[in-house]
């Protein structure tokens, strides 16, 4: 539980390494010139964050936790009505002045560009990008999924997905890849110039333990994604292009891809590789990917063992890493884990 003094607006200082609001000691006798100067200083020191897929679940909770830390948050969602309703929920915590909504579909280049223009015009920079939006890429039997009763992120857990996954169509697979891999890529490409204006830029890509390389046996893909020194965007894209080709030809298992949850696994494997590539390309940034654990969200049919508060804490930690912190790593919750 966060201390009650984080729930009020800028009343004194609080423990956060980048934002240190001054005590409100201005008197009515101050000139309007000094007031303007103070306002400009506040705008200059305010940190700005964007969270995708933030109208519910971990994304919404992360927006709350960031705002409680004094950060201005751009809450985004594909559905405008749900996004606006999410911002309304945060008003219960007195955070309406620290959270704004902007519609965003990470699969739509025009939508991503519109968000980038909004941030540049409204704030002039961006400090934190959290690529949280994601989908599962298939239709599952929710009751059968909940009946598993096991932590799917734990080591050694075996599941007979044939009894749970109902459909995995070409359209579902394509949308999953577009959302879970190309979505974060579009966001980075559109926002990188304003992230470079930050004194402490951070990128957090929300991944999954399902995206670890051991989840696939395609040796070519594993070789490409393991060779960080030779890794390029074209090579990462090539891994997914090969996956899509194998899927359309009905040759997933023959080529070392999982038969079930295949798009989700392939997209997260690629996202992890892209994260390592970004960290190398932008050494002044801190860029990491993270599995928040088995959290009670819609994507797990609320069968997870962790609360959204616990899940969001892992993302928050990486979003607020101090200078000199780790970059280019995969975290399982708060622990570094092998790719």
Secondary structure by P-SEA (a helix, b strand, c coil): cccccccccccccccccccccccccccccccaaaaaaaaaaaaaabbbbbbccccccaaaaaaaaaaaaccccccccccaaaaaaaaaaaccccccccbbbbbbccccaaaaaaaaaaaaaacccccbbbccccccccccaaaaaaaccccccccccccccccccccccaaaaaaaaacccaaaaaaaaacaaaaaaccbbbbbbbcccccccccccaaaaaaaaaccccccaaaaaaaaaaaaaaaaacccccccccccaaaaaaaaaaaaaaaaaaaaaccccccccccccccccccccccccccaaaaaaaaaaaaaccccccccccccccccccc
